[in-house]
Amino acid sequence: MEFLYASEVLVNGLMAGVMYSLVALGFVLIYKASGVFNYAQGVMALFAAMTLVGIMEGRVPFAHLINAAFGVHVDRFGWTVPAIFGIALTALIMVGLAIAVEKLVLKHLVGQEPIILFMATIGLAWFLEGLGDVMWGADVKVLDVGLPQGISDSIETATNNWLGYGFFIDRLDIWATVIAAALVAALVGFSQYTKQGRAMRAVADDHQAALSVGISLRFIWIMVWSIAGFVALVAGIMWGTKSGVQFSLSLIALKALPVLMLGGFTSIPGAIVGGLIIGMGEKLFEYFIGPMVGGATENWFAYVLALLFLVFRPQGLFGERIIERV
Amino acid sequence: MKLKLATVALGAILAAAPAMADLVVPNLSYRTGPYGANGTQYADGFNDYFTLLNERDGGIGGEKIQTPECETAYNTEKGVECYEATKGSGALVYNPLSTGITYQLIPKVSADKIVLYTPGYGRTSAKNGSVFEWVFNAPANYWDGASVAVKYLLDQSGGDLKGKKVALVYHNSAYGKEPIRTLQDLSKKHGFTLTELPIDPPGQEQKSQWLQIRRDKPDYVLMWGWGVMNQTAIQEAANIRFPMENFIGVWWSGSEVDVLPVGAAAHGYKSLTFNGVGTDYPVYADMKKFVIEPGKASQGGQFVGSALYSRGMYAAVVIAEAIKKAQELAGTPAINATQLRDGFEALGITPARLTEIGLPDFGPEIKMSCDNHGGSGMARIQQWDANAKKWSLITEFTEPDQEVLNPLIAADSEAFAKEFNITPRC
């Protein structure tokens, strides 16, 4: 029975890892294309999810400001928008955000050190955090795009008949796995088989060389930030469905960091494999060792695990090895 | 030019600063950060009650009340900064809504001689006013909450918890760890097994803990959570089909923001509370007339009547009553913090007085004294109705098990007195 319990923990750990990978993917995309660690990725997930809820519920953006400025009481438009259109509209807004970020921030920082760009993304995170609150309010929002939640009865029954113990698998985690797989397949397909994808890879390999053959760096940046915005939207939907759309959603970035350290900052498969290893490792550690050390080991153990990997592979499992000679 | 600038600056300072005769009750609130959704409702209730007193009664005893807000983001360092920044304005009392900030402020308020009021949170043993001269935590503290919860479980189990399993899911922080000692003693007394399951804040990922609950099959789960941890826990409990009626949170795990994101699956979830909820109280007629309709309510009054709004308002009610009592004792409406401490120690809020205020049966009777800064410790249980989207009170106010709690409070406060060389004063 102990083995079955451990197996259940393992499977759930893998599923949790997929949720972490969804967040890590956005970081990888931007880092790969521009060498920038986008500190704002977690806040982008929050902003995207807030915008989606706002659109779906027909909320008036900046209602609080409008009410205060004009002495009126507006809150809702009085309509609701189906999830699919809401997602499409939010994706468009994330493209608009990508254009704004390129025009207002990145364009002015071309040629600057990566640390300067990193600092700019910290500023962007603070700005987006405030903008999201001002636009849609700081209350906890319910996000329902029709994804099921709760134990999968069929898996519980099947494992019970087969093994004598019914496994717990959350239906939301199953959906997250399917969506993450589709997302990774689409991203890999895009970067390998489309002109824009190849241009993105060229920029990632060498900015100067890509520019010399006529690739527009600005277009690529807008494209990459748009895709990262879409990935943030997907992560925001999954995590927002799980525990409501609220500020804490931006903190899921903390869960992605060890995944990136382990999988490498430049590899899409690395983000997935890293997520799986972190999810599985932290859950098994909590199960076997947690009770001996007072529990609540998951947050710190993920970082310890990532650091252990770094000792042997400083570039992460799938990261590019950087050799610099003096 | 310099003279003009200096005049403008002086004018701005004078305009921003509270009038010298006003009573200053700084509101150390948090409307941003991971706990902003909770903090903002509490702060609204706190502000609105004082606005009501100012608008309807001209303040308390003719003195207007100022509630300058300072944003702490539930961050201990920022909370201390807020305290330092506002204490010079003649602050009478602080209510920071954070156990972490409270722990840092206890030595500071003791040195500065300012009242610290921490209803339902903070350092539990501050109930012993003999040691904690400047701290008050009525009507109930965490140990009271733990005891009332166990009493309720006893009721649910036919008066016997022997052989039962109780799991405690808690926020892995000073706050979340507060009830452990009491629950351990109560488990020995009543013969139930206690499993402690810490969850690292903010608490969005709790799969391991709920898989363990699914395996161990406890009869009851208690929760000491805050912020996103509450919503996630209630969702995970629903996911594993844990019976909601056997899942009971402390009062900080019992607001609308905790259950609404979970939808219908949260139906039947229970929590402790020491205050009423909803707008079905006479005071809201005045609130509507003097605060909401004239547009003076915090954030347009959008959270009026919610569990956390009501609790913030209740904190303001107790402070206002203590100010009133202090004014009576001092014979002057312009009281200072020392006089307010005397007002708190002489405070008695009877059911009749609550009715007079327009809040009948809203809270337990409070009777404080020099050595009792925590009141009776009574609390009750509320249950969430997901269809009606409202909390219903399902028990009367219940007294905690003082036989277990008093020795614990005495031991903890005596240790504090010894550490800080405090001579018990009453």
Interface residues (C-beta under 8 A of the other chain):
Chain A: Y5 E8 V9 N12 G13 A16 H64 N67 G71 H73 D133 A138 D139 V140 K141 V142 D144 Q149 G150 I151 F168 D170 W239 K242 S243 G244 Q246 F247 S248 L249 L251 I252 K255 K283 E286 Y287 G290 G294 G295 A296 E298 N299
Chain B: R31 T32 G33 P34 G36 A37 T40 N172 E196 L197 P198 I199 D200 P202 Q204 E205 K207 S208 Q209 L211 Q212 R214 R215 G227 V228 Q231 T232 Q235 A238 N239 I240 R241 V257 L260 P261 G263 A265 G295 Q299 G300
